[in-house]
Amino acid sequence: MRRLRRDGAFLLAGLLAVTAWDATALDLPISRLFADSHGFGWRDHWLFAGVLHEGAKWFAWAIGGLLLINIWRPFPFARGCPRPLRIWWLATTLACVALIPAMKQFSLTSCPWSLAEFGGTARYVSHWAFGVTDGGPGRCFPAGHASTAFSFLAGYFALRDSAPAAARRWLLATLAFGVVLGGVQLVRGAHFASHSLWTAWWCWALTVVSFHATMTLRLGRTATPLHSS
């Protein structure tokens, strides 16, 4: 129960922080740093569009493949992590991968590069203006590319009891990867900063809910903690 309260407190703090970011209205001014009326100059750059966009997706799928192998042949630092938890680790990662694209399908928010002031046709409308179209293609909130990284947050929860040092390293690597991918899309004009921040929060929220729901079900069925061998 103490861990649930702690995880819930972090989740609430994250929600307040991301909401506060939205309240600053800094999304548009920050995006203007990387664009003019002709668009975003870095949009098609080989490093950002090639290596850090397309390449990062392939890298993430490779890690996903390793997580599948990890179920039967655990990573050296995950040998103390029981197989049911390793299965949960992969399943929750995939759930996060699916969540953000599903949410984007209902979004009326267009990407920064679609705005008229950056050479597009849309007008800026907050993603909080539900039901209000901006005249663009929409389907740009939250950030899908950032979920390529933030979907791996489950590794921290899977490892934090059996290998706390590895769990912290996994968490830091995941957050760093997310910041890089979010920054790439910001520079390219594919997303506002808030889009990636909300992706991080939603992936964290799904992971927290999934972890504690799974623990509760496991305890209810076996009266044995999931982390027990």
N, C-alpha and C positions, 0 to 999 in steps of 0.2 A: 504493500500500500504506500509506503514511503517513496519507493521508486516511481510509482504511478503519479504521486503528487509532484515529485520533482520534474518528471518528464512533462506533465501537464503545465507546470509553471514555466518551463522553458518554451513550450509551445505557445502559451499565452503571451509571453514576453516577445517572442518572434512576431506574433500577430500585431501587437502594439507597435513594434518597431517598423514593420512594413507599412502599416496604416499611417504612421507618422511620416514616413517617406512620401507616401502619396499626398499627404497634406502640405508638404513643402512645395509641390508643383514644380519640381526641378527637372522632371523628365524632358520636357521640350527644350529648355535652355541647355541642358547637357548635350542633347542630340545635335543642337545647332553648332556645337564646337567641331563637329565632324562633317558638316554638310553646308551647302549653299543652295541657291535656286536651281542649280543644275544637278543636284543630287549628292550622294555620298561617294566621295572620291575613292574610298577604300572598299567599296562594295564588291568589286570583282578582282581585287588584288589576289595574287596566287597564294600568299601566305594566309590571308584571312578566309578567302572563299574556298581555297583548295586544301591546304594543310590543316588549318584550325577549324574548318567547318566539315568538309567531306572526310578528311583524314581522321578527325576526332570521332566521327560516328563509327568508322570501321574499327578504331581502337577500342571504343566502348563495347562493340559487339564481340570483340576478341576477349575482353574481360568477362563479358557475359558467358562466353563459352567456357572460360576457366571456372566460373562459378558453377556451371553444370558439372564439370569434371570434379569440382570440389565436393560434390555430394558423395561420390564414391572414393575419391582419393583427395582427402583434405589438404589444403595448403599447410606447410610446416607450422605456421603460426595458428592454424585453426584445428589442430589435432585434438585439442581439448573441447572443441565445440561439437555437441552431439549431432548425429545425422538429421534428426527432425528439425533442428534449428538451422542446419545448413540448407535444408529444403526450403524452409521458411525464408531464408536469406535470398535465395534465387527467386522464389515466387513473389516476394514483396518488391524486389528490384524490377521484375517484369511488370508488376502492377503499376509502379510509378512510371515506367516507360509508357504504358498504355493510358494512364490517367490524363496527362497534360494534352496530348493530341485530341482526346475525347472532349476535354473542356474547350479547346480551341474551336471545335466545330460549332459551338453555340455563341461564339464571341462576335460582336459587331465591330470590334476595334480593329482598325487597319494598322499596318506596320508604318514606322516613321518614313520609309522611303516612298510610301504611297501618298504622303501629304503634299498638298499643293505648293507649300513654300519650299519643298525640296524637289520640285519637278513633277509631282504626281497630280492627283485629282481630288484627294480627300481633304477634309478639314479636320483639325484636331478636336477630338471629343474624348473626355475622360472615360476610362473603362468602367467607372462607376455610374455613368449615365446609361442605365439599363434601358434597352429598347430604343435608344437613339442611334441612328446610323450616321456615319461620317461621310458617306458618299463614295467610300472606297470598297475594296474587296472584303475587308474584315478578316476574321479568323486568325488574329495575330496575338491573342492574349489568352493565357500566359505564354511564356517563352518555351518552345519545344526543344530548341537546341540545348538550353541549359539543363533540361531534364536528362540529357545524355549523361551528365555528370551527377546531378543530385539524386538520380534514381539509385545510386550506390550507397546511399546513407544507411541502408539496412545492415551493411557490414559492421557498422559501429555497434549496433544493438546486439548483433549475433555474437560479437567477440568480447564485449565489455566485461563479462564475468570470467570467462576462461582465459582471456589474454588481454587484459586492460591496456597494456602498452601498445599492442598491435591495434587495438580498437581506436585508441587516440590517433595513431598514425593514419589509420584508414580514414577516420573522420577528417583530419586535416588535409589529406590528399584529395578527398572528395570535395571538400569546400574550395580548395585551391583550384581544382579542375573546373568546378562550377563558376568560379569568379572569372577564370580565363575564358570559358566558352560564352558566358554572359557578356563579357567585355568585347569579345569578337563580334557578337551580334549587335551590340551597341554601336561600335565603330562602323560597321557595315550598313547600319540603318535598318536592320531587320527587326529590332526590338528596342523599346525604351528600357531604361534601367529597372523600372518597377516590374516589368514583365518577368525578368529573371529572378528578382527578389520574391515575387509571388510564387514562381515555380519552386524555388527552394523551400518556401513555407509549406506549400501543398504536398511536396514530396516528404518533408519532415512529418507533417500531420498524418499522412497516410501510413507512414512507417510506424509512428508512435501508436496509432490506433490498432494497426495490424498486430504489432508486437504484443500489446497488452491484452487484446482480444484472444490471441493465440495462447498466451500464458494462462489466461483465465479458463479457457476451454480445456487446456491440458491438465491443469490442476483439478478441475471439476471431474475429469474422467478418470484420472489415475492417482490423484492426491500426491503426485510426484512432480517436483519442479522440472521444467523443460531442460534446464541446464544440468540436470543430474545424468550421470552416465548409465 
